[in-house]
């Protein structure tokens, strides 16, 4: 009996995780997300597009052929761009963030930007982790250990 219950629980967990991310076609993304990808990532192509319900928030996750991952809110506005260790384009990044990086870390490039609920997280090529307010004011500047 315990084995049957355990199997049922495992199957339920698997079903839930499969439903959390569903592959879709790029033309199923909201128009702002499609436009964002065309404008800022035209140098590469889309590998996988998923509808994502991570943490109960509906949105989209896009993996590009160059390894970059882009997440969008359900309205199609970007939420996160992660280049891994590679620099990402910066045209969409707030000027105050780019100015801070240029002034305080002039030899570094931005590899990741993430709009959280309360702040904006930015990672640089030298593993520095920066935190900004939603308005672009620096909150933390620390070396990632």
C-alpha positions in Angstrom: 0.0 0.0 0.0 2.8 2.4 0.8 4.4 1.8 -2.6 1.1 2.6 -4.4 0.8 5.9 -2.4 4.5 6.7 -3.2 4.0 6.1 -6.9 0.9 8.2 -6.9 2.7 11.1 -5.2 5.6 10.8 -7.7 3.3 10.8 -10.7 1.4 13.8 -9.4 4.7 15.7 -8.9 5.8 14.8 -12.5 2.5 15.9 -13.9 2.7 19.2 -12.1 6.2 19.9 -13.3 5.4 19.0 -16.9 2.4 21.3 -16.8 4.6 24.1 -15.4 6.5 24.4 -18.7 4.9 23.7 -22.0 6.7 24.1 -25.3 5.1 26.6 -27.7 5.9 28.2 -31.0 7.6 31.6 -31.2 4.5 33.1 -32.8 2.6 32.2 -29.7 4.6 34.7 -27.6 3.0 38.1 -27.0 3.9 40.6 -29.7 6.2 42.7 -27.3 8.3 39.6 -26.6 8.6 38.8 -30.3 9.6 42.4 -31.0 12.2 42.4 -28.2 13.8 39.2 -29.5 13.9 40.6 -33.1 15.3 43.9 -32.0 18.0 42.8 -29.5 18.8 39.2 -30.5 18.6 39.2 -34.3 22.2 37.8 -34.5 21.0 34.4 -33.2 17.9 32.3 -33.5 15.4 30.8 -31.1 16.0 27.2 -29.9 13.1 26.6 -27.5 10.1 28.6 -26.4 8.1 27.6 -23.3 5.1 28.9 -21.5 6.3 29.0 -17.9 4.3 29.0 -14.7 7.3 29.2 -12.4 6.5 30.2 -8.8 2.8 30.6 -9.8 3.6 33.5 -12.1 2.7 33.0 -15.7 5.2 34.0 -18.3 7.5 32.7 -21.0 11.0 31.3 -21.2 13.0 31.5 -24.4 16.4 29.7 -25.0 18.4 31.0 -27.9 20.9 29.1 -30.0 23.8 31.1 -28.6 22.9 29.9 -25.0 21.2 33.1 -23.9 18.0 32.7 -21.9 15.3 35.3 -21.9 12.3 35.3 -19.7 9.2 37.4 -20.2 6.2 38.4 -18.1 2.8 37.3 -19.4 2.3 40.7 -21.1 5.5 40.1 -23.1 7.7 42.6 -21.3 11.2 41.2 -20.5 11.9 40.0 -16.9 15.3 38.4 -17.2 18.1 38.1 -19.7 20.9 35.6 -18.8 23.9 35.3 -21.1 25.7 32.8 -18.7 29.3 34.0 -18.7 28.8 35.9 -22.0 28.0 39.6 -22.3 24.4 40.5 -23.3 23.1 43.4 -25.4 22.5 46.5 -23.3 20.2 48.7 -25.4 17.2 47.7 -23.2 19.0 48.1 -19.9 18.2 51.4 -18.0 20.8 54.1 -18.6 21.4 54.6 -14.8 22.5 50.9 -14.6 24.8 51.2 -17.7 26.2 54.5 -16.4 27.0 52.9 -13.0 28.7 49.9 -14.6 30.7 52.1 -17.0 31.9 54.4 -14.1 32.6 51.8 -11.4 33.5 48.7 -13.4 34.7 50.1 -16.8 36.4 46.9 -17.9 33.4 44.7 -17.3 30.3 43.8 -19.3 26.8 42.9 -18.2 26.1 39.2 -18.4 22.7 39.0 -16.6 19.8 41.2 -15.6 16.8 40.1 -13.6 13.8 42.2 -12.6 12.7 40.8 -9.2 9.7 41.9 -7.3 11.6 44.4 -5.3 14.8 45.1 -7.1 17.0 44.7 -10.2 19.8 42.2 -10.1 22.8 42.6 -12.5 25.8 40.4 -12.9 29.1 41.3 -14.6 31.8 39.4 -16.3 34.1 39.6 -13.3 31.4 37.9 -11.1 30.4 41.1 -9.4 26.8 41.1 -8.3 25.0 44.4 -8.4 21.6 45.3 -7.0 19.6 48.3 -8.0 16.2 49.7 -7.0 13.5 49.6 -9.6 14.3 53.2 -10.2 18.0 52.4 -11.0 19.6 53.5 -7.7 22.5 51.3 -6.6 21.7 49.2 -3.5 24.6 46.7 -3.4 27.9 46.2 -5.2 29.7 43.0 -4.1 32.1 40.4 -5.4 30.3 37.0 -5.9 32.2 34.4 -3.9 
